[in-house]
C-alpha cells in the first residue's frame, strides 16, 4: 500500500505539467544559443571559478553598456539536478536593462547537504561582489529561491559591505519551509531530520536582513508551492506576486524579456501584475 503520509505528490511538478519532459531540452537549447551569441559578441565570461570544487563555477553576462548593477541568478532542481548552463538565456532581460548577470552552479545533493549548498552560494556571492561594482540583486527559482532567501537570514555570514550592496531579492517559487520534504523520497538524498530541515528553512528567520523582497509564484503551480511562497511573504511582511496561468516550469520565462514584470521586479521596479 502507498504511504499516505508521504508528501511526494504535493511536491511533484512534472506530473502536473503538460509536456514536462520537453522542458529541459528546450532550456538547454535556448541557453546554449544565447551563451554562444553573447560569447561571440564578447559579452560573456564563461566558466569562471569561485572555489575549488568542480561545480563552483559561474558564467557572467555583460550588457552593452557599463553595468548598472549585477543580478545573481541561482538555478533550481531540488538541490539535486541541473547546473548554470541550462539558464543562460534568462540573462537576456536584465542585460537589456543594463545589468550584468552572474549564474553560478553549486555542488548537488547527496554529495553535499543543503546546508553546505547554502554556504557555497554565500561564497559565490562574495566572490562575484569582489569582481563587480554597484548594486546586487538576487533571484532564484525553486531550490534557488530557497537559497537566495537564505542570504537574508542572519545565520548566513555576509560581509557588511556585501550585505549593504543588496538592493532586491526575488525568490521565485521558493521552498521556505523544508520540513515537508523530510517525508518525501527525495530525502534519501537530503538525509534531513526535522531539526535539520527547520535549521535550513528561511521561514525560521524572525529578523531577516532589511532588503526589499518579492516572493513570486505561478498561479497554476502545485498548491504546496503557492503555500511556500505565501508563508515566506507573510512571515517576513514582504510582497507576494501570484503570476496567473503560469506553472513551475514556465514561471521563470519572463526573465528573458527586459520588459516583463518579472524582470522589472527582480531589478527593483514595481511589479505590474
N, C-alpha and C positions, 0 to 999 in steps of 0.2 A: 504493500500500500504506500502511496506517496506520503511524504512528511507534510502534514497540513500546517505545520508551524513554519515551514520554510518561506523565506522572502525572495526566493529565486524569481518567481513570476513577476512580482512587484517591481523588480529592478531589471527585468529583461526588456531591452529596447527593440532589437532587431525583429523579434517575433511579432511585433505590432506595427511595423513599418513596411509598407508595400515596396518591394524591390530593394529591401535592405542589403542583400548580398552584392548589389551592384555599386553601392556607395564607395567602399574602399578603393576599388579600381578606378572609379571616376575621380576621387580625390587625388590619387597618385598621378593620374594623367594631367589633371589641371595644375597640380603643384609642380610637376616636372616641367611643363611648358612655361610656367611663369618664372621658375628658377632659371631656366636656360635663357629666357628672354632678358631677364634682369642681369644675368651674368654677362651676356653678350654686350649689354648696354653699359657695363661697368658699374652697375649699382648693387651688385650682390657680393657679399663677403662670406664665403661658404666654408663650412667645416672648421670654424674657429673653436678653440677649446676653453673651457672654464675650470677644468680639473683633469685629473689623471685617468679616471675611469673611462672605458671605451665610449660610453654613451654621454659623457659630459662634454657635449659639443653643441654649438648653435650656429645658425645662419643669421646674417644681418643684412637687411634690405634697406637701401637708402633712397630717399626721394630725389627728385631732380634738383631741388634747391637745398640750401642749408637747412638741416633738420630743425623743426620747431620743438621736437622732443623725441622720446623713444617709447614705443609701445613694446612691451614684452608679452608675447602670447604663449601660453602653456597648453599643450595638447592634452586630450583625454584618452580614454581607452581603459578605464577602470584600473589605472596604475599597472596594467599587465600587458598592454599592447600599444602599437604604433610608435612613431618617433617624429621628429620635427619635419621630416621630408614629405609628409603627406599633406602639409597645410600651407606650403609656400604661397599659393595663390591668394590666401586670405590676408596676406600683407598688403595687397593692392589698395584697399580702401584707405588705409592710414597713409600709405605712400602718396597717394593722390592728394591728400590733405597736408602733405609736407612733413610727415613724421617718418622717422626711421622705425623699423620693425625688427626686433630680435626674436628668434624662435628656437628655444633650447630643447634638446632631448634630455632624458634622465634615465637612470637605471631602473629596471622594471622589477616588480614582484614576480616570483618569490626570491629572486636573487638578493633583494634588499627588502626592508619593511617600508610601509607607508611613511612612518616617522623619518626614516632615512631619506626618502624622496623629498620630504619637506625641507630637510637640511640641504639637499642638492639644489633645490630651487632657490633657497636663500643664498647659497654660494654663487649660483648663476646670476642672481640679481645684483650682488655686489660686484661681480666681475664686469657685467655689462655696464653698470653705473660708472665703473672706473675708466671705461673707454668711450663714454659718451658724455654729453653736456645737456643741461636743461632738464625740463620736467620728465617724469617717468610715469607711464600709465601701465597697469597690469590688467590683462584679460586672460581668462582660461575657460575651457569647455569641459564640463562633466568632472572627471578627476582633476583636470586642470583648474576648474572652478574652485574645487576644494583647496588646491594648492595656492592660488592667488589670495583666497580668503585667509589662509593660514599666515600669509605675510603680514596681515594686520593684527595677528594675535601676539600678545605681549611675551609669550614664552619663546617666540622666534626672535632671535637676537639680530636686529638690524642696526648698522652703524647710524648714528644720529644724522650724519649728512646724507645718507642714502634715504632714510625714512623721510627726511624733510623734502626730498625731491618727488615723492609720490603725490600725484595730483588726482588720480582716479583709479579705482579698482572695480572691475566688472566680472563677477563670477557668472558664467553662462551655464545654465542647467547644472548648478553645483551640487555636490554632496556635502552637506553641512553637518549632519549627524551620522557618524559611521556605525553606530551601534546596530542598526538593522542589518548591516552587511555581515555581521558575525554569523547570522543564521542564513547564509547562502553558500552554495557550492564554491563560490569564489574565495571564501575564507580559507580554503585549502592552501591558497597562495598567500593570503594576507596573514594567516595564523594569529589573528587577533582574538583576545577575550574582550569582555565588555569594558573592562577598565582601559585597556589599550586603545580600543575604538573611541571611547569618550575622550581620552587624552589627545587624540588626533582630530577631534571634531571642532571646527570653528564655532559651532553653536555653544561650546563650553565657555568661550571667552565672554566675560561680562564687561570688559572695558577695552574694546578694540582701539587700535590707533585711529586718530582723528583724521581720516581720509575719506572723501566722498565715495560712496559705493552704490552701485546699482546691481541688483540681482535680476538677471534676465533669463526667461524660460519660455519655451514654446507652449502655446495653448493646447496643442494636440499631443503633448508628451504624456508619459505614464503618470498617473496621479502621484506616485511616490516622488517623482522629480519636481512636480509643481509644489508639493508639500515641502520638500527640502529647500527650495528657493524661498518659499514664503516664510518658513521657520527662521531662516537666517536674516531676511529683511526685517522681520518683526522683532527679532531678538536684538538686533543692532540698530533698530529705528532708522532703517535706510530704505531706499526706493526699491520697489518691485515692479518690473515690467513683464507682463504676460503677452508675448507676441502671438497674435491669433493665427490659427491654422498651420502652425509650424510644429514639427516633431523634433525628436532628439538629434536626428542626423542633419536636418537642413536648417536648424535654428541659427547656425553659425554662418550661413551663406552670405548674409549681409555684410560681413567683414571684407568681402572682396569689392564692395561698392562704396566709393567715397561719399556718396550722397545718402546712404542708408541711415535709418535711425539708429541702428546698432553701432555702426562706425562712429557716428557723431557722439553717441553716448559714451563709448569706450574712450574717446579722446576728451571727454569732459563737456560736451554740448548737452543741452537739454533734449531728452528723447521726445519724439512726437509719434506716439502710437495711439 
